[in-house]
Amino acid sequence: MNLSKILKKLKVAIISILLIILLLVISVFTLIFINSSGEPVPFLDENGKILPSSISEKNYIEVDGGKLGFYIKGKNKNNPILLFLHGGMPFYFITQDFPTGLDEIFTVVWWDQRGAGISYDAWHKDITADDLINDTKAITDYLRNRFSQDKIYLMAHSGGSFLAVKVITRYPDLYKAYIAVAQIAYQKLSEKKASEYIIEHYRNDKSKRNIVQSLIDHPIILTEPIPEEYTKVRDSAMHDLGVGTMHNMKGVITGIFVPSLLFNEYSLKDKINLWKGKATSGISVMWNEIISQDLAKENTKFEMPVYFFHGIFDYTCSYQLAKEYFDVIKAPEKVFFTFNNSAHSPIFEEPLESINIIKTKILKKN
C-alpha cells in the first residue's frame, strides 16, 4: 500500500472521529437544552390535572438590593411551611433523582442563597454569615405573612446548618422546630478527621500512594489554615470512599454535576449561574467563619425543639462531632436520629425513614 492511500485512509478516519465527537457534543447540548425549561413542575393527579390545593412556583423577593430566588413546592399549600437552607450550593436539583417526600407533608421552600443558583445576581464580594442571617429572616417573614403562619419549620443541610444555628439563636420566636441534616459542629476538626480517614483507608492502595504521602506531609493543624493539598483531593476522595455527599454516590461529576445540567426546573442561565456561584464561593461563602468556630462553645441554648438527622458514614460533617455537639445542647426537646445507610444526606438517601420520623416524632409534637 503506497503512502497516498495510507494518508487518505488516515484522513477519512480522522474526519469520522471528529464527526462522531461533533455529534456527541450536539447530542449532549440538545439533551441539556430540552431539560432546561426553567419552569417548576406542577403536581398532577391520576388524570393529569393539577392538584387543586397544590403549589409549585419559582419566585423572587428583593432583599437589601438583591433578588433572592426560591422554589415553593407542596401538594397541599395549607400544610406547615418548611424553609430549607442549603449548604455549599443549592441542592433542590437533586430532588429530581432523589425525591424526599417532604412536599407530601410540608409546603417546602427551597431557597437559593445570595450569590448561588437563581439568587446568583444578588452576589456581592463581601457576603458574610450576618448577611445570610438577615436574608433568612426576610424570607421567613415573607413566608409567615404570605401563608398566614405565625411560625414555620426550619431545616438545614451541611453548611446551611451553621447558618441555621445562628438564625434560631437570634430569632427563636419565628420557628416551630429546627431539623438539622448533617449538622456542622467544629468543622476544622471535622476536616482533620476526614484527612486522617482518607490516609487510613488509602494507605494500602498503591494507586493512592501520592495522595497519602501528600496528606501526611501536609496535616491539618487546628491553629493554621487548611492545606491546599488536602482541599484539592477532599471531595473526590470522600466520594470514592463513600463518606461524601451520599454513601452510594461515588463521584461529583456523575452524582452532582450531570444531574444539575439535566434538572428541568432550571433554565440554561440558572445552570450557568449555579456553577458560577459555586466557583466563586468555593466550599461556602461563609467558609472562613465556619472553620473558625466550634459551635459547642458558641451556640448551645435554643428555645425550640431541635432534631439532628445524621448518617454514620458522614465525614463531610463529622458524625462523631455532631453527636458531641448535640450532647451539650439545651432545648425544650432534642433528639438525635442516626441513619445507618447514609453519609452526608440522609433525607435524600433514606427518604422513607426520614419522612416517617418527621410524621411520627416531630409533627405530632409541634
Stockholm file with secondary structure:
# STOCKHOLM 1.0

chainA/1-366         MNLSKILKKLKVAIISILLIILLLVISVFTLIFINSSGEPVPFLDENGKILPSSISEKNYIEVDGGKLGFYIKGKNKNNPILLFLHGGMPFYFITQDFPTGLDEIFTVVWWDQRGAGISYDAWHKDITADDLINDTKAITDYLRNRFSQDKIYLMAHSGGSFLAVKVITRYPDLYKAYIAVAQIAYQKLSEKKASEYIIEHYRNDKSKRNIVQSLIDHPIILTEPIPEEYTKVRDSAMHDLGVGTMHNMKGVITGIFVPSLLFNEYSLKDKINLWKGKATSGISVMWNEIISQDLAKENTKFEMPVYFFHGIFDYTCSYQLAKEYFDVIKAPEKVFFTFNNSAHSPIFEEPLESINIIKTKILKKN
#=GR chainA/1-366 SS CCHHHHHHHHHHHHHHHHHHHHHHHHHHHHHHHHTCBCCCCCCBCTTSCBCTTCEEEEEEEEETTEEEEEEEEESCTTSCEEEEECSSSCCGGGGGTSCCSHHHHSEEEEECCTTSGGGGGGCCTTCCHHHHHHHHHHHHHHHHHHTTCSCEEEEEETHHHHHHHHHHHHCGGGEEEEEEESCCSBHHHHHHHHHHHHHHHHTTCGGGHHHHHHHHHSCCCTTSCCCHHHHHHHHHHHHHTTCSSSTTCCCHIIIIIHHHHTCTTSBHHHHHHHHHHHHHHTTCTTHHHHHTCBHHHHCCBCSSCEEEEEETTCTTTTHHHHHHHHHHCBCSSEEEEEETTCSSCHHHHSHHHHHHHIIIIIITTC
#=GC SS_cons         CCHHHHHHHHHHHHHHHHHHHHHHHHHHHHHHHHTCBCCCCCCBCTTSCBCTTCEEEEEEEEETTEEEEEEEEESCTTSCEEEEECSSSCCGGGGGTSCCSHHHHSEEEEECCTTSGGGGGGCCTTCCHHHHHHHHHHHHHHHHHHTTCSCEEEEEETHHHHHHHHHHHHCGGGEEEEEEESCCSBHHHHHHHHHHHHHHHHTTCGGGHHHHHHHHHSCCCTTSCCCHHHHHHHHHHHHHTTCSSSTTCCCHIIIIIHHHHTCTTSBHHHHHHHHHHHHHHTTCTTHHHHHTCBHHHHCCBCSSCEEEEEETTCTTTTHHHHHHHHHHCBCSSEEEEEETTCSSCHHHHSHHHHHHHIIIIIITTC
//
